[in-house]
Amino acid sequence: MPPPDNHPSRRSKPPSPSPNPPATTTTTPRPARNTPYLPTPTEFLLLALYPFLLLLGALYALLSPTTRNAPYDAASHSHPPAHAPSYFARKDNVFNTLFVKKGWGWITAA
């Protein structure tokens, strides 16, 4: 029997690692987390409603002929009741009474 060949160039070499090994971990795209300081889309719509209503009311006041020509009493901060352009321009309308006059009372009491 011939002696085993121990020459370094004739030994079997383990396979060399490839230069670009296959990725063993896969990453799944995560949904972007919203910061707690930014509003959600629903909150954004609700918050945007207020400035939109203010702009709409301001445009209506500028463009409507009934509100442009209505007399205004600066001393009482209102239109004279006989010449008020609409129900909503009077001080005794339900929205003004509930949300403005009584609302200030509740906020002040709190």
C-alpha positions in Angstrom: 0.0 0.0 0.0 1.4 3.4 -0.9 1.9 5.9 1.8 -0.8 8.6 2.1 -0.1 11.7 0.1 0.3 14.6 2.5 1.5 17.1 0.0 -0.4 20.5 0.7 -1.3 21.0 -3.0 -2.9 17.6 -3.3 -5.1 17.7 -0.3 -8.8 18.2 -0.8 -9.8 21.7 0.1 -13.1 22.7 1.6 -15.2 24.8 -0.7 -14.4 28.4 -0.5 -17.1 30.8 0.6 -18.6 32.7 -2.3 -17.9 36.4 -2.3 -21.7 37.3 -2.0 -23.2 34.8 0.5 -27.0 34.5 0.2 -28.9 36.6 2.7 -30.3 34.4 5.4 -32.5 37.0 7.0 -35.4 38.6 5.2 -36.9 41.9 6.2 -40.5 42.6 5.8 -41.5 46.3 5.2 -42.9 47.7 8.4 -45.7 50.2 8.2 -44.5 53.7 9.1 -45.2 54.6 12.6 -46.9 57.9 13.2 -45.4 60.1 15.8 -47.7 60.7 18.7 -47.4 64.4 18.1 -49.0 64.4 14.7 -52.8 64.0 14.2 -54.3 60.9 12.6 -56.0 61.5 9.3 -59.4 61.6 11.0 -58.2 64.1 13.6 -56.6 66.2 10.8 -59.9 66.4 8.9 -61.7 67.5 12.1 -59.1 70.1 12.9 -59.1 71.4 9.3 -62.9 71.8 9.5 -62.6 74.8 11.8 -60.4 77.0 9.5 -62.4 75.9 6.5 -65.6 77.1 8.2 -64.0 80.4 9.1 -62.9 81.0 5.6 -66.3 80.1 4.2 -68.0 82.5 6.6 -65.6 85.3 5.7 -66.1 84.8 2.0 -69.9 84.7 2.5 -69.7 88.0 4.5 -67.6 89.6 1.7 -69.6 88.3 -1.3 -73.2 88.2 -0.1 -75.1 91.4 -0.9 -77.4 91.1 2.1 -74.5 91.0 4.6 -72.5 93.7 2.8 -75.4 96.3 2.9 -76.7 95.5 6.3 -76.3 98.3 8.9 -74.0 97.5 11.8 -74.1 99.1 15.2 -70.6 99.3 16.6 -71.7 100.3 20.0 -73.7 97.1 20.6 -71.5 94.9 18.4 -74.4 93.7 16.4 -76.9 94.5 13.6 -80.1 96.3 14.6 -82.7 93.5 15.0 -85.0 95.0 12.4 -82.3 95.0 9.8 -80.3 91.9 10.6 -79.3 90.1 7.4 -80.2 86.7 8.7 -81.2 84.8 11.8 -77.6 83.8 12.4 -76.5 87.4 12.5 -78.8 88.2 15.5 -77.5 87.9 19.1 -80.5 85.8 20.2 -80.0 82.9 17.8 -79.7 79.5 19.4 -76.1 78.8 18.4 -74.9 82.2 19.7 -76.8 81.7 23.0 -75.7 78.1 23.6 -72.1 78.0 22.3 -70.9 81.5 22.8 -72.7 83.0 25.8 -73.1 79.8 27.9 -69.9 78.3 26.6 -67.9 81.1 28.0 -69.6 80.6 31.4 -68.7 76.9 31.5 -65.1 77.6 30.4 -64.7 80.3 33.0 -66.2 78.1 35.7 -63.8 75.3 34.8 
